[in-house]
Amino acid sequence: MASTKAYLSFVLDQLNTLKDISYRPMMGEYILYYQGKIIGGIYDNRFLVKPTPAAKAMMPHASRELPYEGAQEMLFIHNLDDRDFLAELLNTMANELPAPKKRKTRYTHF
């Protein structure tokens, strides 16, 4: 089941206190970025984040779920109502995630 744009809009609205949130559609789902780093995504209308040490510490009882068949487990954020918690979570996670890799530009000479 693909995620809805309405659910994406709801999650983005809950994260609106943060600057530099972006997303990219990916095969009916949405990859979420914070400060240019992939923090998680929306899969089947579920907001899942990477299981960084900070995320696991801040959400010790969060269920671990697969975003799609064959993927690694991620943490499911059940409570999206606490905007302060979400901001703290993403800020803490961003400090643990690697900087985005620079994309190599390919030039073709004819």
C-alpha positions in Angstrom: 0.0 0.0 0.0 1.4 3.4 -1.0 1.5 6.3 1.5 -0.9 9.1 1.0 0.0 12.7 0.4 -2.4 13.6 3.2 -0.3 11.6 5.7 2.9 13.1 4.3 1.4 16.6 4.8 0.4 15.7 8.4 3.9 14.5 9.3 5.5 17.6 7.7 3.2 19.8 9.6 4.2 18.2 12.8 7.8 18.8 11.9 7.3 22.4 10.9 9.3 23.8 13.8 12.4 22.4 12.2 14.2 24.1 9.3 15.7 22.2 6.5 13.2 19.3 6.3 12.7 17.9 2.9 11.4 14.8 1.2 11.7 12.8 -1.9 9.0 10.5 -3.4 10.2 7.0 -3.9 8.0 4.3 -5.4 4.8 5.4 -3.6 6.6 6.2 -0.4 8.6 9.2 0.9 12.2 9.5 2.1 12.5 12.2 4.7 15.7 14.3 5.0 16.8 16.6 7.8 19.8 18.9 7.2 20.4 16.9 4.1 20.6 13.6 5.9 18.2 10.7 5.5 16.5 10.4 8.9 13.7 7.9 7.8 10.6 8.0 5.8 6.9 7.4 5.4 6.1 3.8 4.5 2.5 2.6 4.3 1.4 5.7 6.2 3.8 5.0 9.0 6.5 7.4 10.1 9.7 5.3 10.5 13.1 6.6 11.5 16.6 5.1 11.5 17.4 3.3 14.7 20.3 5.5 15.7 21.6 5.2 19.3 19.8 8.4 20.2 16.5 7.3 18.7 16.7 4.0 20.5 17.5 5.8 23.8 14.7 8.3 23.3 12.1 5.7 22.3 13.1 2.5 24.1 9.7 0.9 23.6 9.2 1.9 20.0 8.3 -1.0 17.8 10.8 -2.0 15.1 9.2 -2.4 11.7 10.3 -3.1 8.2 9.6 -0.2 5.8 9.4 -2.8 2.9 10.4 -6.3 2.2 14.1 -6.9 2.5 14.9 -3.6 4.2 16.5 -3.1 7.6 14.3 -2.5 10.6 13.4 1.1 11.6 11.6 2.6 14.6 8.0 3.4 14.3 6.9 6.8 15.8 3.5 6.2 17.2 2.9 9.6 18.8 3.2 12.4 16.3 1.4 14.9 18.6 4.4 16.0 20.6 6.2 18.5 18.3 8.9 19.3 20.9 9.8 15.6 21.2 9.9 15.2 17.4 12.2 18.2 17.1 14.5 17.0 19.8 14.6 13.5 18.3 15.5 14.7 14.8 18.1 17.2 16.1 19.8 14.5 18.2 19.6 12.0 15.3 21.1 14.4 12.9 24.2 14.7 15.1 24.7 10.9 14.8 24.0 10.5 11.1 26.8 10.8 8.5 27.0 13.9 6.2 25.5 13.3 2.8 27.9 12.0 0.2 28.8 14.4 -2.6 27.4 13.1 -5.9 29.9 12.8 -8.6 29.2 14.6 -11.8 29.5 12.4 -14.8 30.5 14.1 -18.0 30.2 12.4 -21.3 32.4 13.6 -24.2 31.2 12.9 -27.7 
